């Protein structure tokens, strides 16, 4: 079903200084009246209850991960600590999340966040493991106009993957339209080359969504965030920056490739999987809010990291590695974006 976006219409469907020091990423910023956005792959935020419709048996007290209520509570404490710390004394005005099992775990997480004005947008996806995308937004700043999902159809011979969640918010003061999407594209399981076509399918879906928004609401600020399971220089993402054939988006995280910085470590190498992509309206400093490449960062503090005893290198501290429990945070670092208020 094609969703139509009507400005003012009813619901139709439903850091900036970042630097690398001793293996750890740090981000700093000043809030003021700026808009603060954050995306975080929270790595398997499951509850402890077995859902017969999902492959979530491992994340139960009797499962092989021995995922007890205490471990669930610790996971929530860890994630909320990161989210509350990312912007100093402020919590993100817009928070995108992936790898959440259901709305209930989001309600528990929200209860631990410093910003009580956040509201949840969540739609169950068809993913076999039952992990979804979600978004929280500051109700003091934004009004929810509409929301929905776009299916990433990989064909009948493939397991269903995550939908792309899209959300239309209107800023209460400036009345500007913000269209946001939260992505968690198909993984590289089986090899990057063999699985490449799956992320190309997701890319085409996001390109179509971007074009539809731009056609319907030309002045909209379009912000795509997520774990794309590809790097900014991979075809699935460079196609989105193509102004002749694609939606002409700017990848604000492209700079991190040359800097050899990232949000996720694979075989000892940092990768830029978690990203923000925006349209030209977001980088236009004549708008009420705008952003540049200097306004994006990967947030990290030492307490979020694991130091390898063999190499001395810091990695994101994860909850599990295989069946072994470490009680960490996530295997990804969150990525933050500041939209600066313009005079």
N, C-alpha and C positions, 0 to 999 in steps of 0.2 A: 504494500500500500504506500502510495506517495503522500507524504505529509506536506501540507501547505502552510506556510508561515504568514500570517496576516498581522501586520502591525496594529496593535491595539485590539486584535480580535480574540475570540474565545479559544479555549483549549480544543485543538483539532485532533490530537491523538494522545495522546498522552505523551651575590645578594648584595647586594648588587655589586658589592666588592667581593669577589671570590678569589681565594688564592690557595695554593697547595703548600703545605708545610709539614715536613716529617711524615708524609704519608697520609695526612688527615686533611679533609676539606673543611673550611670554615666559611661562614657567610655572615655578613653584618648588614644592617639596614636601619633606617629611621622611618617610622610609620607615618606620622603626621596625618594628612588626609589622603594618603595614597591608598590604592587598593592592593591587597595582598592575596596572592594566589599560591596554592601549593598542590602538587600531585605526589601521591605516595602509594607505591606498591607495598602493601602491608604484609605480604607473604602469608597466605593461608590463615586469615582471620575466620576461623570456624568456631561454632559453639561446640558443646560436648555431646549433643544429641544426635543419634543416628537418624538420618532422613532416608526412608526406604526408596526414595526417588533419586537419590544422589549417591555417588561413590565417595562417601565421607566416613566410611567405617573406621579408617585409621585414626580419625580425630574424635575418638570416644575413649572413655576410661578403660574399656575392655579391648580397644584396638591396639595395633602394634606400636603406636606412638605413646600409648598410656596417657592420653590427653585428658587430664583431670580438670575439675573445676578450679583448683589452685593454679594450674598451668594456664588455663584460660584467663583467669584474673590477672596473672602476671603479664600475659601477652597484652591485655588491655592497658595495664599500667604502663608498660614500656612504650606502646604506640602513642598513648596520650602524652607521655612525657616529651616525646619527640615533637609532636604537633604543637604542644604548648610552648616549646622552647624555640621553634624555628624563627619566630619574629620577635624575640625578646619578650616583652610583656604583653604582646598582642597575639591573638590567634588569627589564622587566615580568614579572610572574608569569603573566599571561595576555596573549598577543599575537595579535590578529586581523589578518589580511592579506587584501587582494584584489588582483587583477591579477597573479597568479603563474601561470606556465605549467604547472608540474608539481612533483612532489615533489623532483626533483633540484635545482632552483634553491633550494628550501627547505632542503635539506641543506647546500648551499653557504653560504646565509645564516646558518644556525644555527652553522656552524663559526666564524663571525666574531663571534658575540655573546658578551658577557661571562659570561652565565649558561649554564654547561654542562649544567645540569639540565633544560633545556627539551626537551620532546618534541613531535613534529609530528603534527597531525591534518590529513589532506588527502584529498579525494575528487575524482576527475576529474569535471568538469561537461560538459554538452553544448554549451556556448558555442562558436560557430563559430570564434572566434579562439583558442580554447583557453585562456582565462584563467579561473582558478579562485579560490575562497575557501579559506582555510586558517586554522588556529589552532595556536599553540604554548602549552604550559602547563608550569608548574614542577612537576616530578615529586617534588620534596621536600615540596611543599605539598598536591598533589592526586593523586588516583587517578582514572584514566579508567574510567568505568563503561560508557558506550556512546556511539556517534556515528553520524551518518547525514546524509542530505540530504533536503530537500523540493524537489520540482521546481516551478518557476514556468512553467506551461504557457501559452504565448501563442497556441496554436492552430497548425494545420498550415500556415497561410499566412505565418507569421512565423519568422524565424530563431530557433533556440533561444537562450535566455539563461542566465545563471548560476543554479545551484541555491542554495538557502539551506542552509548548513552548520550543523548543530546538534551540540552536544557536551554530554554529561552528565559532570560532574566531581564528586567527593566530596572535601571537605576532610579531610585526614588527621587533624587534631587535633579539630576541632569536629564532624565527621561530617555537616556540612550539605551538602545537595544544591545544586549550581550547574548551572543549565541556561543555556548560552550559544549564541547564534547569530551567524554572520558573514554579512552581506548585501552584495550588490552589485546593486542593482536596475537595471532597464532604463534606458538613458540617455535624454536629451532630444533625441536625434537626430531631425531632422525638425520640431522645435518642441515646446515644453513642452505646449501644449494638445493637439496631435495625438498625442503619445506618452503622455499622462496615464493613459490606460486601462491601459497596460502596468504602470505602477507601482501602480495600484490592484489589479491581479491579484496582484502580489507582496505587497502589504499584506494582502490577504485570506488568502494562504497563511501569512504570519507571524501573523496574528490566530488562525487555526485552530491553528497550532502552539502558540501561547501558551495558548490555552484548554485544549488537550489536556494540556499539562504541568501547568497549575494544577489540573485535575480529577484527574490521577493522583497528583501530589505537591504537595499544597496548601502545604506549608511551603518549597517550593523557592525559591531566589533565581534569578530569571529576568533575564538581561542580554542584550539584543540590541544588536549593534554593526554598523557598516558604512557604506558609501557608498550612501546611499539615493537619490541623484540627485533628491531633492526636499528642500525646506526644512521646518523644523518646523511652519510654518503652512500647509503644503499639505495637501489633504484626505487623501491617502494616509497621512499620519502623524497628523493630528489624529483620524482614525478610530480609531487604535490607543489613543488616550487616552480614548475615549468609554467611560464606565463603565456606561452603560445598554445599548449595543449592541456595544461592542468589549471588548477584554481589559483595559481600564483601566490602561494603562501610563503611566508618567511619562517625558516626554522631558527629559532633563537638559540638553540643549543649546538648549532653547527660548529661554533668556535672551539668546543671542548674536544673535538676529534684531534685537531693539531696540538692541543695542549696536553693530550694524553691523560685527560681527566674524565670522570664519568660517574655513573650511579650504581654500577654493578660490576662485579669482578668475575671473570671466567678464565680459568686456567692461568691465574696470576696477572691478567691484563684487564685494566679498566675499560668498560664499554659504555657508550652513551645510548642506553636503551630508553630512558625516561626523558621526555622532551615536551617542549611547548612549541606549537606552530600557530602563527597568527596571520591575519590578513593585513592589508595596507592601512586600514583604518586604525588598527592598534598601534602602529608605528608612526602615525601622523600626529605630530606634536601640536597641531592646531585644534585637536579634539580636547575634551575636558580631561581625559586621561590618555596617556600613551606610554609605550615601553620601547626600550632598545635592548640590544644584545647584552649590554652591561647590567641590565636589570634582572637577569636570570642567574641562578646559582644552585649548586647542589649543597644541601645543608648537612653538616656533620659536626659532632662534638666527640671528644675522645671516649666518653662513656657509651657512645653508640657503636664503638668499633671493637674489633677483635685483632689483637696483635699476634702475628704468626711467630711462634718461638724459633722457627727455623730461619726466617728471612728478616724478621723485624718489621715487615710491611703490615699496614693496617688494612683490614677489610671490614665491610659491614657485618655486625654481629647478628647472626641469624638465630631463630628459635630452635630449629632442628637442623642437623646435617645427617641425612639418612634417618635411621631410627634413633640416633643419639640426641638427647635433649640438652641444649645449651642455655636455654632461657633468655635468648637475645631478643632482638627487635625485628629485623627484617633483613633479607639478603639484598635489598635495594636501599639506596639513599633517596630521600625525597628531593624533588626539584621545586624551587620556588621562583616566583615571578612577581615583580612589583610594577604596577601601573601607576606612573607618577601623575599626580594632579598638576595640570598646567595652569599657569596664570592667565 
